[in-house]
Amino acid sequence: MSPHTLQLTRRMAAARLRQLVDEFRLLTSAFPDLRDAFDPDELPIDFILKRDAQAERLTPPTVHPRADLKEPGSDD
C-alpha cells in the first residue's frame, strides 16, 4: 500500500470516527434518561459471568508470602 493511500485511509477513518462520536453525543443528549435505564445487576446471567471472568483475567494475582519461605528464627 502506498504512503499516500495509507494517509488518505487514516484521514477518512478519523473523519468517520468524529462523525460517530458526534452521533453518539447527539443521541445521549436526546435521551439522557437512557444512561440510567438499567441496573448492572439485572443483566442476563451469561453476561454477568463473562464480565466477571474477564475482570478476573485482567486482575493480577495477589502474592501471599509462603510460610515455608520465612527466614529461620523470625517470629512473623
Buried (B, 14 or more C-beta within 10 A) or exposed (E): EEEEEEEEEEEEEEEEEEEEEEEEEEEEEEEEEEEEEEEEEEEEEEEEEEEEEEEEEEEEEEEEEEEEEEEEEEEE
